[in-house]
Amino acid sequence: MERRQLLDILQKCGHFLHHQKGKKFGQYRILLLLKRNPSIPQKQLLDCLHIQAGSLSEILLKMETQGLVTRTKSEEDKRKVLVHLTEGGLNKVNALMEEYEKENESLFAILKDEECEALFQYLERLYAFWKGDSYAEIH
């Protein structure tokens, strides 16, 4: 096997995961953050997600329309907008978490537990090496 073949299959796996399993991931990430902190300033949410302010506003508008979140001005500082998780949002994130776990299991169903562990260790070591972590080079 050539190293190029390894890179090709990694790229195919990455493409598959990004395009087939990443749908509505923006909303899911927001819901997860709000589950941990049911009321958060929109600016803090923006900083956590590392996306453009316009993109976040668009996503939040869609989520408000779906009844998943609400936005209100802070009582202490009227310039701050707080994003709140609704009961519908909490139900949605709980359902998505359950679905996500089932999908994760099915993604690796063809591998035995020890094969999953070995794959994880190889990928973790490779990623650390790519990032320049010297620990990866000696193990």
Helices and strands as residue ranges (DSSP letters): H 3-20, H 25-36, E 39-41, H 42-49, H 53-65, E 69-73, E 81-85, H 87-107, H 113-131, H 134-138
